[in-house]
């Protein structure tokens, strides 16, 4: 169930009018600002709602409302990007917009059915993945294999290697970006076959 922004019943009528007026005045501009900086509409709506929650909960006077609103929005966007989960193997061939009814790559790659054509394509994928992994710097390859293929948590890898979790996340991200780019050629060939 989706939460909605409500104004508390215990507020004075004047405060409610002021809050309603600010929300009315800033909703459209803030939403445009947020949409340009996030990947999807749901995230943009969540961030906008978070901005207004913070506004309603604010007890200090705000001298420059526009600057305050956009600063809070920018901070909420940054917070959301920091919390974003690390990219995973399924993100390499994730469902793209307009791919409705298309091939579900994760189900396909890990399907244990006894189909020779699927077996061949799976073998081809794993060979290409291995080749692409061998093109990566050793640190990026290691973190991708440990975390994604062997399922070792980042915290445990950090303890083993002495690297920070943020460093490991960054390395994995670069690995995923390279692999996504490299494997997109295979994906295009398979879809146009």
WOCOR-V307936 format. One record per backbone hydrogen bond with DSSP energy under -0.5 kcal/mol. CO is the residue of the C=O (numbers start at 1). NH is the residue of the N-H. Records with the same first field share a line. If there is no record, write none. Layout:
CO->NH + NH
This chain:
8->11
12->16
13->17
14->18
15->19
16->20
17->21
18->22
19->23
20->24
21->25
22->26
23->27
26->30
27->31
28->32
29->33
30->34
31->35
32->36
34->37 + 38
35->38
40->44
41->45
42->46
43->47
44->48
45->49
46->50
47->51
48->52
49->53
50->54
51->55
52->56
53->57
54->58
55->58
61->63
63->65
64->68
65->69
66->70
67->71
68->72
69->73
70->74
71->75
72->76
73->77
74->78
75->79
76->80
77->81
78->82
79->83
80->84
88->91 + 92
89->92 + 93
91->94
93->105
96->99
99->102
103->105
104->108
105->109
106->110
107->111
108->111
113->115
114->116
115->119
116->120
117->121
118->122
119->123
120->124
121->125
122->126
123->127
124->128
125->129
126->130
127->131
128->132
129->133
130->134
131->135
132->135
133->136
137->141
138->142
139->143
140->144
141->145
142->146
143->147
144->148 + 149
145->149 + 150
146->152
153->157
154->158
155->159
156->160
157->161
158->162
164->168
165->169
166->170
167->171
168->172
169->173
170->174
171->175
172->176
173->177
174->178
175->179
176->180
177->181
178->182
179->183
180->184
181->185
182->185 + 186
183->187
184->188
185->189
186->190
187->191
188->192
190->193
